[in-house]
Amino acid sequence: MAAKDMRNIENKRDILSIELKAGNISCRDISWIQTNRRTSEEKIIDPFRGG
């Protein structure tokens, strides 16, 4: 995951961070799954940790 796919919106007290993905993101049990739109390949991701 590159830093360029993150967007931050800040005000005096809050920060909203949105990650842009080119595929489907879902949660199954306790795992986050990213599904590639073109190949339907799935991989487990951790949206709370970079890299």
MOGIQUI-V625160 format. One record per residue. N is the residue number from 0. RES is the residue in one small letter. BURIAL is b if it has 9 or more other ideal C-beta (glycine too) atoms within 8 Angstrom, else e. Layout:
n res burial
N RES BURIAL
N RES BURIAL
This chain:
n res burial
0 m e
1 a e
2 a e
3 k e
4 d e
5 m b
6 r e
7 n e
8 i e
9 e e
10 n e
11 k e
12 r e
13 d e
14 i e
15 l e
16 s e
17 i e
18 e b
19 l e
20 k e
21 a e
22 g e
23 n e
24 i b
25 s e
26 c e
27 r e
28 d e
29 i e
30 s e
31 w b
32 i b
33 q b
34 t b
35 n b
36 r e
37 r e
38 t e
39 s e
40 e e
41 e e
42 k e
43 i e
44 i b
45 d e
46 p e
47 f e
48 r e
49 g e
50 g e
